Every structure is written in C-alpha cells, then in structure tokens.
C-alpha cells in the first residue's frame, strides 16, 4: 500500500498501484512524504474524496489484533503480542525486598 496525502497534507485513500505512485514521483507531480510506511504527497489539486473506514479491535489474553477495513478491502492489519512476564518480574522484585 502507498498512502497518499493531498496538496495540503490531508490524507486521501491509499492505493495499491505502486507503479502509478512511482510515475507520479518521476514526473514531479508528487513528492515522497515518508519512506516507512510508503507515503506520497501530491503536488497538484485533487478531489477530497475518501471512503468510510471501519476499525476493528480484537482483544485477547495474549494478543491484540487491529484491522482497518474499507468497503471492499482491508487497508491495514496488525497484531500486537502482550507481555506475559510481568507476574514473574513482580514476584522476583518482591522476593528481593524480603
């Protein structure tokens, strides 16, 4: 995915068309806004069109899942692994205090 910003820096819908983004950069119609994640900023006026995006969060005991979905596709997904060593560390600290 290549994230797209308009001329004023406001976010637009991301695109999967990396070739289109590369041609915009090469022709001077866009500039690189960020390298990670890939983002470009358009240097010309464009429509302010954006789709509605829903955010889903799945909380579990050991992992948390996050997903951002548009009407037809998944735009972003991530999984965060929670720490499981906290109880042991607190027990060790309590033992040192005794």
PyMOL CGO cylinders between C-alpha atoms (Angstrom):
from pymol import cmd
from pymol.cgo import CYLINDER

trace = [
    CYLINDER, 0.00, 0.00, 0.00, 1.11, 3.53, -0.74, 0.3, 1, 1, 1, 1, 1, 1,
    CYLINDER, 1.11, 3.53, -0.74, -0.52, 6.16, 1.46, 0.3, 1, 1, 1, 1, 1, 1,
    CYLINDER, -0.52, 6.16, 1.46, -1.48, 9.38, -0.31, 0.3, 1, 1, 1, 1, 1, 1,
    CYLINDER, -1.48, 9.38, -0.31, -1.65, 12.95, 1.01, 0.3, 1, 1, 1, 1, 1, 1,
    CYLINDER, -1.65, 12.95, 1.01, -3.22, 15.81, -0.92, 0.3, 1, 1, 1, 1, 1, 1,
    CYLINDER, -3.22, 15.81, -0.92, -1.51, 19.12, -1.65, 0.3, 1, 1, 1, 1, 1, 1,
    CYLINDER, -1.51, 19.12, -1.65, -2.37, 20.47, 1.82, 0.3, 1, 1, 1, 1, 1, 1,
    CYLINDER, -2.37, 20.47, 1.82, -1.17, 17.34, 3.65, 0.3, 1, 1, 1, 1, 1, 1,
    CYLINDER, -1.17, 17.34, 3.65, -4.61, 15.88, 4.38, 0.3, 1, 1, 1, 1, 1, 1,
    CYLINDER, -4.61, 15.88, 4.38, -4.91, 12.09, 3.96, 0.3, 1, 1, 1, 1, 1, 1,
    CYLINDER, -4.91, 12.09, 3.96, -6.62, 10.56, 0.93, 0.3, 1, 1, 1, 1, 1, 1,
    CYLINDER, -6.62, 10.56, 0.93, -7.38, 6.91, 0.29, 0.3, 1, 1, 1, 1, 1, 1,
    CYLINDER, -7.38, 6.91, 0.29, -4.27, 4.69, -0.01, 0.3, 1, 1, 1, 1, 1, 1,
    CYLINDER, -4.27, 4.69, -0.01, -3.51, 2.92, -3.26, 0.3, 1, 1, 1, 1, 1, 1,
    CYLINDER, -3.51, 2.92, -3.26, -2.13, -0.47, -4.22, 0.3, 1, 1, 1, 1, 1, 1,
    CYLINDER, -2.13, -0.47, -4.22, -0.88, 0.87, -7.55, 0.3, 1, 1, 1, 1, 1, 1,
    CYLINDER, -0.88, 0.87, -7.55, 2.82, 1.29, -6.78, 0.3, 1, 1, 1, 1, 1, 1,
    CYLINDER, 2.82, 1.29, -6.78, 3.59, 1.88, -10.48, 0.3, 1, 1, 1, 1, 1, 1,
    CYLINDER, 3.59, 1.88, -10.48, 1.22, 4.88, -10.56, 0.3, 1, 1, 1, 1, 1, 1,
    CYLINDER, 1.22, 4.88, -10.56, 2.89, 6.31, -7.45, 0.3, 1, 1, 1, 1, 1, 1,
    CYLINDER, 2.89, 6.31, -7.45, 6.33, 5.75, -8.99, 0.3, 1, 1, 1, 1, 1, 1,
    CYLINDER, 6.33, 5.75, -8.99, 5.31, 7.58, -12.20, 0.3, 1, 1, 1, 1, 1, 1,
    CYLINDER, 5.31, 7.58, -12.20, 3.89, 10.50, -10.19, 0.3, 1, 1, 1, 1, 1, 1,
    CYLINDER, 3.89, 10.50, -10.19, 7.20, 10.79, -8.34, 0.3, 1, 1, 1, 1, 1, 1,
    CYLINDER, 7.20, 10.79, -8.34, 9.22, 10.52, -11.55, 0.3, 1, 1, 1, 1, 1, 1,
    CYLINDER, 9.22, 10.52, -11.55, 7.12, 13.15, -13.40, 0.3, 1, 1, 1, 1, 1, 1,
    CYLINDER, 7.12, 13.15, -13.40, 7.37, 15.62, -10.50, 0.3, 1, 1, 1, 1, 1, 1,
    CYLINDER, 7.37, 15.62, -10.50, 3.64, 15.51, -9.73, 0.3, 1, 1, 1, 1, 1, 1,
    CYLINDER, 3.64, 15.51, -9.73, 4.26, 14.12, -6.23, 0.3, 1, 1, 1, 1, 1, 1,
    CYLINDER, 4.26, 14.12, -6.23, 6.97, 14.02, -3.60, 0.3, 1, 1, 1, 1, 1, 1,
    CYLINDER, 6.97, 14.02, -3.60, 7.89, 11.38, -1.07, 0.3, 1, 1, 1, 1, 1, 1,
    CYLINDER, 7.89, 11.38, -1.07, 6.33, 12.24, 2.28, 0.3, 1, 1, 1, 1, 1, 1,
    CYLINDER, 6.33, 12.24, 2.28, 7.56, 9.20, 4.24, 0.3, 1, 1, 1, 1, 1, 1,
    CYLINDER, 7.56, 9.20, 4.24, 9.64, 6.18, 3.44, 0.3, 1, 1, 1, 1, 1, 1,
    CYLINDER, 9.64, 6.18, 3.44, 8.21, 3.82, 6.06, 0.3, 1, 1, 1, 1, 1, 1,
    CYLINDER, 8.21, 3.82, 6.06, 5.28, 3.34, 5.57, 0.3, 1, 1, 1, 1, 1, 1,
    CYLINDER, 5.28, 3.34, 5.57, 5.37, 4.42, 1.95, 0.3, 1, 1, 1, 1, 1, 1,
    CYLINDER, 5.37, 4.42, 1.95, 3.57, 7.75, 1.57, 0.3, 1, 1, 1, 1, 1, 1,
    CYLINDER, 3.57, 7.75, 1.57, 3.49, 10.35, -1.19, 0.3, 1, 1, 1, 1, 1, 1,
    CYLINDER, 3.49, 10.35, -1.19, 2.16, 13.90, -1.22, 0.3, 1, 1, 1, 1, 1, 1,
    CYLINDER, 2.16, 13.90, -1.22, 0.52, 15.16, -4.39, 0.3, 1, 1, 1, 1, 1, 1,
    CYLINDER, 0.52, 15.16, -4.39, 1.75, 18.49, -5.74, 0.3, 1, 1, 1, 1, 1, 1,
    CYLINDER, 1.75, 18.49, -5.74, -1.44, 19.26, -7.67, 0.3, 1, 1, 1, 1, 1, 1,
    CYLINDER, -1.44, 19.26, -7.67, -5.05, 19.91, -6.64, 0.3, 1, 1, 1, 1, 1, 1,
    CYLINDER, -5.05, 19.91, -6.64, -7.19, 16.80, -6.35, 0.3, 1, 1, 1, 1, 1, 1,
    CYLINDER, -7.19, 16.80, -6.35, -10.64, 15.84, -5.14, 0.3, 1, 1, 1, 1, 1, 1,
    CYLINDER, -10.64, 15.84, -5.14, -11.09, 15.40, -1.39, 0.3, 1, 1, 1, 1, 1, 1,
    CYLINDER, -11.09, 15.40, -1.39, -12.78, 12.02, -1.85, 0.3, 1, 1, 1, 1, 1, 1,
    CYLINDER, -12.78, 12.02, -1.85, -12.38, 9.48, 0.95, 0.3, 1, 1, 1, 1, 1, 1,
    CYLINDER, -12.38, 9.48, 0.95, -14.33, 6.31, 1.73, 0.3, 1, 1, 1, 1, 1, 1,
    CYLINDER, -14.33, 6.31, 1.73, -15.62, 5.43, 5.15, 0.3, 1, 1, 1, 1, 1, 1,
    CYLINDER, -15.62, 5.43, 5.15, -13.23, 3.17, 7.05, 0.3, 1, 1, 1, 1, 1, 1,
    CYLINDER, -13.23, 3.17, 7.05, -14.15, 0.95, 9.98, 0.3, 1, 1, 1, 1, 1, 1,
    CYLINDER, -14.15, 0.95, 9.98, -11.67, -0.01, 12.67, 0.3, 1, 1, 1, 1, 1, 1,
    CYLINDER, -11.67, -0.01, 12.67, -11.84, -3.40, 14.32, 0.3, 1, 1, 1, 1, 1, 1,
    CYLINDER, -11.84, -3.40, 14.32, -10.01, -4.33, 17.50, 0.3, 1, 1, 1, 1, 1, 1,
    CYLINDER, -10.01, -4.33, 17.50, -9.86, -7.88, 18.80, 0.3, 1, 1, 1, 1, 1, 1,
    CYLINDER, -9.86, -7.88, 18.80, -8.59, -8.11, 22.36, 0.3, 1, 1, 1, 1, 1, 1,
    CYLINDER, -8.59, -8.11, 22.36, -7.37, -11.46, 23.60, 0.3, 1, 1, 1, 1, 1, 1,
    CYLINDER, -7.37, -11.46, 23.60, -5.44, -12.62, 26.63, 0.3, 1, 1, 1, 1, 1, 1,
    CYLINDER, -5.44, -12.62, 26.63, -2.07, -12.84, 24.85, 0.3, 1, 1, 1, 1, 1, 1,
    CYLINDER, -2.07, -12.84, 24.85, -2.51, -10.84, 21.62, 0.3, 1, 1, 1, 1, 1, 1,
    CYLINDER, -2.51, -10.84, 21.62, -4.45, -7.83, 20.35, 0.3, 1, 1, 1, 1, 1, 1,
    CYLINDER, -4.45, -7.83, 20.35, -5.48, -7.64, 16.69, 0.3, 1, 1, 1, 1, 1, 1,
    CYLINDER, -5.48, -7.64, 16.69, -6.21, -4.40, 14.84, 0.3, 1, 1, 1, 1, 1, 1,
    CYLINDER, -6.21, -4.40, 14.84, -7.75, -4.10, 11.38, 0.3, 1, 1, 1, 1, 1, 1,
    CYLINDER, -7.75, -4.10, 11.38, -8.89, -1.12, 9.26, 0.3, 1, 1, 1, 1, 1, 1,
    CYLINDER, -8.89, -1.12, 9.26, -11.35, -2.04, 6.50, 0.3, 1, 1, 1, 1, 1, 1,
    CYLINDER, -11.35, -2.04, 6.50, -12.86, -0.04, 3.66, 0.3, 1, 1, 1, 1, 1, 1,
    CYLINDER, -12.86, -0.04, 3.66, -15.98, -1.20, 1.86, 0.3, 1, 1, 1, 1, 1, 1,
    CYLINDER, -15.98, -1.20, 1.86, -14.26, -3.86, -0.28, 0.3, 1, 1, 1, 1, 1, 1,
    CYLINDER, -14.26, -3.86, -0.28, -10.75, -4.37, 1.05, 0.3, 1, 1, 1, 1, 1, 1,
    CYLINDER, -10.75, -4.37, 1.05, -8.54, -4.50, 4.11, 0.3, 1, 1, 1, 1, 1, 1,
    CYLINDER, -8.54, -4.50, 4.11, -6.32, -1.42, 4.34, 0.3, 1, 1, 1, 1, 1, 1,
    CYLINDER, -6.32, -1.42, 4.34, -4.27, -2.22, 7.43, 0.3, 1, 1, 1, 1, 1, 1,
    CYLINDER, -4.27, -2.22, 7.43, -3.88, -5.13, 9.82, 0.3, 1, 1, 1, 1, 1, 1,
    CYLINDER, -3.88, -5.13, 9.82, -1.57, -5.68, 12.76, 0.3, 1, 1, 1, 1, 1, 1,
    CYLINDER, -1.57, -5.68, 12.76, -1.18, -7.98, 15.72, 0.3, 1, 1, 1, 1, 1, 1,
    CYLINDER, -1.18, -7.98, 15.72, 0.43, -6.93, 18.98, 0.3, 1, 1, 1, 1, 1, 1,
    CYLINDER, 0.43, -6.93, 18.98, 1.76, -9.55, 21.38, 0.3, 1, 1, 1, 1, 1, 1,
    CYLINDER, 1.76, -9.55, 21.38, 1.33, -8.66, 25.04, 0.3, 1, 1, 1, 1, 1, 1,
    CYLINDER, 1.33, -8.66, 25.04, 3.97, -9.21, 27.70, 0.3, 1, 1, 1, 1, 1, 1,
    CYLINDER, 3.97, -9.21, 27.70, 3.50, -12.34, 29.78, 0.3, 1, 1, 1, 1, 1, 1,
    CYLINDER, 3.50, -12.34, 29.78, 6.48, -11.97, 32.10, 0.3, 1, 1, 1, 1, 1, 1,
    CYLINDER, 6.48, -11.97, 32.10, 5.12, -9.21, 34.36, 0.3, 1, 1, 1, 1, 1, 1,
    CYLINDER, 5.12, -9.21, 34.36, 3.88, -11.53, 37.14, 0.3, 1, 1, 1, 1, 1, 1,
    CYLINDER, 3.88, -11.53, 37.14, 7.26, -13.26, 37.36, 0.3, 1, 1, 1, 1, 1, 1,
    CYLINDER, 7.26, -13.26, 37.36, 9.15, -9.97, 37.44, 0.3, 1, 1, 1, 1, 1, 1,
    CYLINDER, 9.15, -9.97, 37.44, 6.96, -8.60, 40.23, 0.3, 1, 1, 1, 1, 1, 1,
    CYLINDER, 6.96, -8.60, 40.23, 7.42, -11.81, 42.23, 0.3, 1, 1, 1, 1, 1, 1,
    CYLINDER, 7.42, -11.81, 42.23, 11.20, -11.57, 41.84, 0.3, 1, 1, 1, 1, 1, 1,
    CYLINDER, 11.20, -11.57, 41.84, 11.17, -7.92, 42.96, 0.3, 1, 1, 1, 1, 1, 1,
    CYLINDER, 11.17, -7.92, 42.96, 9.04, -8.79, 45.99, 0.3, 1, 1, 1, 1, 1, 1,
    CYLINDER, 9.04, -8.79, 45.99, 11.48, -11.58, 46.90, 0.3, 1, 1, 1, 1, 1, 1,
    CYLINDER, 11.48, -11.58, 46.90, 14.44, -9.18, 46.71, 0.3, 1, 1, 1, 1, 1, 1,
    CYLINDER, 14.44, -9.18, 46.71, 12.69, -6.74, 49.07, 0.3, 1, 1, 1, 1, 1, 1,
    CYLINDER, 12.69, -6.74, 49.07, 12.23, -9.52, 51.64, 0.3, 1, 1, 1, 1, 1, 1,
]
cmd.load_cgo(trace, "trace")
